[in-house]
Amino acid sequence: MYPFMTLDDSAEIVHSEMLPDHRVKVYVEKPDEKDCFHHMTCYLPDYTIENVYGFSPEEVNRYLEVIRSTAHLIIEFSQEGGFENASGL
């Protein structure tokens, strides 16, 4: 999994390499004092949501909007070894 973005609410977004079925696994995780971590998985390019734990429907929609608005970058980076490799850092 490659780091992609940290949001203002401390949620972390990471993604996989391009999978053999040409999808990319995007994982969102947010620390929570009571439950340790809330998380969800989204697969691109079809935006299939799985394994939602601890997030409200509003939070899921917020994170999905972030993923939708950056999906083209996530897909590109998934084929180039993540952001750091794609950017030459």
N, C-alpha and C positions, 0 to 999 in steps of 0.2 A: 504494500500500500504506500502511496506517495502523498506527502502532505500537500494540500492545495490552498486552504484558506482558514483563518481564524476569524470568527465573527465577533461583533461587539458584545455579545452575551456569553463569550468564552466557548461557544460551540466550535468544534474543529471539523473541517471537511477534508476527507482524504479519498483517494481513488486508487483503483487497481490498474494494472496494465490492461490493454485490450485483451479480452477473453477470447478463446477459440470460436465462440458463437458470435463474435463481433460486438459484444456488449461490454460495458464498463461498469464495474461495481463502485458506487459512491456511498461512503459511509459517513454519517454525521454522529458525533458524540459530544455530549455536554456534561461537565461535572455537576453533580447534585449532592448537596450536603446530606440529605436523608437516604437517597437510593444509590449513592456513589456515582453512577453515570446513567444518563438517558441516551438512547441511541435509536437510529433508524438506518435502513439500507434502501438505496434507490439504484435501479439499473438503467443505464442509458443505452440506446437512444429512446427506449419506449417508456421511460419514467415509471417503471414498475416499483411500487413501494412495498417493502417487506420488513418484518421484525421491528416494528415500532414499539419502543418501551419507554414510558415516562413522559413522552411529549404530548401536549394537547393538540387537538385538530388545528388550532391556529398556528402553533409552532411548526407542525408538519407542513402546513401551507406556506409559511414563511421560508422554511428551508428549501422546500420544493421550488419556490420562486427564485431563490438564489441559485439553485442548481440549474434551473431552466435558463436563466440569464447568462450563465457561464458554461453551459454544456458544450459549446463548440470548443472552448479552451480545454475543458476536461478531456474530451475525446482526443484532441490533438496531443495533449501531454501524455495521455495513456499510451500513445504509440511512440513516444520519444523518451520514455524513461522518467516521466514526471517533469515538473516545472524546472527544477534545478538543472537537469540534464538538457532540457529543451532550450533553456536560456543561457546555457554555457557557464553557469555559476559553479 
